[in-house]
Amino acid sequence: MASLLKLTNNAIGRLNASITTSSTTIQLVPGQGAKFPSLGAGEFFPCTLIAAAGTLEIVKVTARSGDNLTVLRAQEGTTASAFAISDRCELRLTGGAMQGELDRIAGIADGYASAIAAALPKAGGPMSGNIVFNNGVGLYGKDSDGTLHQILNLGADNNVNCVIGIGGHWRFYSPDGVFTMVDIDASGNIYAAGGVTLANNFPLASKDVDGTVRPITYMAGNTVVNRVAGGTAISWYNQAGDTQIASLNNAGDYSCKTLTTTSDEDKKTNWQPLPDAVLDRLAEMVLAGFFDWIDGSGSSLGGSAQELRRIGLGVAVAEDAEGNLSVNYSALSFVIVQAMLRREKVSKADIEQRLTALESK
């Protein structure tokens, strides 16, 4: 808060007109008013009137218009007196003015102290208010040898900067201070003791070699969306991080060394044999072989999910939210084996029947 007391150096003037004990305007010699401060609302400066006979009176100047001073008379225990032309009017820093300024500053300090005392935690309790730092000013901590290290600051770009301390880590502890919940080292590696939760549609992102930030995974509604960020594939590596063990490219092709699915007999029940008619239709599937993808992503080998449904094997077909069909080929492999065995058995029986017919002739 700006001071209400205004001062200038060596401000001395003389009265251009006499005043009585009740006068509230002092007229100075033309041009001398400029030596005294200009005043705004609520501002003032003290002056001492000095008569040729030595009479003194302290006045409080509350306004100045050119060479005319508006005053409150008889201040700080002095008595209003009459003054003649050429008596002196001097700006002097008086005891009352100085004490008033000290009291004002003390009041401001007490107010800040009360606000800080009310906001800061007591005996480990929570804060009830905010600590506000100016732009570029930081929060510091003192290490064991007494050196101050910056912890937080608000940069000129309005970004909050968290500064890694001399120990090389930025750590967040549990409420009881017993264990580290999150640890960020000077290389930017983040360790979290628990899960990292992202709000819906807010992605986990990574920065590529040209500095572009690309989303990797995020929740869209109740669906986890994984995206190929910048490159051509999502890759999985071994624990050591030196060997790729699986990848999923932009075309949707998944590659790994070995892919297994649960097929434990002890976890299955209600076995039912496949009907011979279904096995026969599977062996005679028309839409099975080489094909080209309509989206231009290349050629491949496989069958038709729709045809599997038509021949009674819809249990091996899945449909996503957009109506696209996919096939559980790992489960279907057992069925294909059964179909081939069924065809071989039928063919063998047919051959034997024909041989028997020929022999009977």
Buried (B, 14 or more C-beta within 10 A) or exposed (E): EEEBBBBEEEBBBBBBBEBEEEBEEBBBBEEBBBBBBEBEEEBBBBBBBBBEEEBEBBBBBBBBEEBBBBBEBBBBEBEBBBBEEEBBBBBBEBEBBEEBBEEBEEEEEEEEEEEEEEEEEEEEEEEEEEEEEEEEEBEBEEEEEEEEBBBBBBEEEEEEEEBBBEEEBBEEEEEEEEEBEBBBBEEEEEEEEEEEEEEEEEBBBEEEEEEEEBBBBBBEEEEEEEBBBBEEBBBEEEEEEEEBEBBBBEBEEEEEEEEEEEEEEEEEEEEEEBEEEBBBBBBEBEEBEEEEEEEEEEEEEEBBBEBBBEBBBBEBBEEEEEEEBEBBEEEBEEBBEBBEEBBEEBEEEEEEEEEEEEEEE
